[in-house]
Amino acid sequence: MVVCGDDGLAHRLATELRGVYREQVTLVVPPTGGRVHQPVVGRARAASAALRDIVTAAVSRGGNGDHGDPGRELEATEPTEDVLAEAGVDRASALALVYDDDETNIRAALTARRLNPGLRLVLRLYNRRLGQHIEELLDQSAALATGGGRATGPDGGEGSTTVLSDAATAAPALAATALVGTSKVVETDGLLLRAVERDPPRPGQVTPPGLGTLALLSATSNDPAGADGSEDSGEQGPQLLPDAAAVEAATGRGTVTLEQVSYSGPPLPAARAGVPPFGELFSRRLRWSLAGLAACVVALAVALMVVTGEHPLHATYVTLLDLFAINEPALDQDRGPQILQLLSGFVGLLLLPVLLAAVLEALGTFRTASTLRKPPRGLGGHVVLLGLGKIGTRVLTQLREMDIPVVCVEADPEARGMATARRLRVPVVLGDVTEEGVLEAAKIHRAHSLLALTSVDTTNLEAVLYARSVRSRLRVVLRLYDDDFATAVYRTLRAAHPDALTRSRSVTHLAAPSFAGAMMGRQILGAIPVERRVLLFAAIEVAGHPQLEGRTVGEAFRAGAWRVLALEVSDGEQGEGTDRGAGSGAGGEGAGSGESRLLWDLPDTYVLRGRDRVVLAATRRGLAELLGRRTRQAANGR
């Protein structure tokens, strides 16, 4: 496997492939002097150094980087054709291009597809629409290179192209972590996966049923000094995909359960694009002034009707004429109509500047409808989002799709996500979050949670510490590059504020499993973080997997490794699936689109056939074992 990149994701991905899947990896990175100096995940840095030591030892023994060597690292400024050839792309089974620049990844992908039509390509692209076109183009190129047939790689797998975005992969987890009553969400190709954390049930409390228990939270989750979710926490850490006996025996531990998504917070009122709501068209003071003048006009009309005995409509008409000074003077009339005429003229003088102010305010509101909005008065229970870069923009879109009120804070007026904020009509506060008054302008004292997603770790930490000083029980989520630093910050904040929820997330930690899974030839639907571990969701064909084919759902389940969650069936297969036991226990929830749909909550007696396509949840090592055996058997057969 070949991994090319210039930031922490490349190192994390190489570590994932080497440590979890036991694959031979060639890592192509820029020279030391020309690399993009971004913080690298702690364990990824250590693993990358260990990989270099292995390569050095192999070279000293006379190795040349062929299949006998465990891996190597090359330094190159750009992934040119010569560099890709030196990395062994022509005989590799998969190539990941995870440079931060989309153009670099596309250019290298076109070159690699020409060198090896049967190569599995995994590209990191931020532009999703462009990614769909590039994916179709590269697949079509592979088909033409083989005369219309399916190209195969050295491991027997079919050549394919998968376009992923680290921002889109991590955004659902980051958005869901910041919300109470909201599950962790993974959305791919119309499939909606939902997982929610449940507190330990109280005595006599009945836990609502779900579609299955995905994980047990760590036993130290209520201990501020506990190693919550760390990789080396042992039996005290979270247990992924536990069996029924483990769930029953785990008293006092929270769970992660698959169930329906919900949100209990206040949504933002829906507004038509380009048309501000009436409450924002005029200021509150102007609305009160107009209401007072309208009341005066009504009172004058009623008084004139009483004094003259005229019909109400005629009295109102005469009052309006007096109001706009277009009626004849009441010289020959009684004193009462004369006084009312003078009062009407005085109210008319007051009305003119108010009407002028209303026109100016309305014009100004429509003129600034396409510009940034300010947080409305009285806003509360919202999410404060710091940073509108690639990650922040994806998270903002995710939150607004769930109708969550958001206020953004961004220091750069030309940031990537400013156009998205204008289009979604999201309030934005321009300013450095470390300066006094910026978070106050975002109404942090009435916020529900804080998402610190800037690209600078110290800025995120400073913003969280200041926000906690304003509101100690504020729910906070930090984006931190270094995993060890994130763990230390997390434990310290939780110990200092035990009653407030704190979460630290690394984008590379969330995205790397999906990229690695795509390189292994699976359709990864998404990843859900369970404390500081990751649970993967994948859609695979049952054929060729002896652990699944011919077994019942209950027999195929392996605690701590994988679990079948749903079966994809077409409308014509519905009746047959019911006869075989699937329909009787299936939830019947259609998460797919088109002619196929997903059946959830399969009974344990359902027998998996070779032609079935299933959605399963698995740990990283579990999926590596599930696919690794198949790969080795295919290699031995050849």
Protein Blocks (a to p, Z undefined) as FASTA:
>chain_A
ZZddfbfklmmmmmmmmmmnopacddddddfklpccddddfklmmmmmmmmmmmmmmmmn
opahiakbgbdcdddfbacfklmmmnommmcfbdcdfbfbfklmmmmmmmmmmmmmmbcc
ddddfblmlmmmmmmmmmmmmmmmnnopacddfkopacddddddfklmmmmmmmmmmpgh
iacdddeehiacdddddddddehiacdddfbdfbdcdfklmpmkbcehiaklojmmcceh
iafklmmmmghiacddddddddfbdcdddddehiacfklmpcfklmmmmmmmmmmmmmmm
mmmmmmnopafklmmmmmmmmmnopaccdfkbcfklmmmmmmmmmmmmmmmmmmmmmmmm
mmmmmmmmmmccdddehiahiacdehjafklmmmmmmmmmnopacddddfblkbfklmmm
mmnopacdeddfkbghklmmnommlcfbdcdfbfbfklmmmmmmmmmmmmmmbccddddf
blmlmmmmmmmmmmmmmmbccddddfklmmmmmmmmmmnopacfbdcdehjaccdddddd
fehpaklgopafklmpcghiaccfbdcddfklmmmmmmnommmmpgoiafbghjbdcdeh
iafkbccdfkbccdddddfklmmmmmmmmmmmmmmmZZ
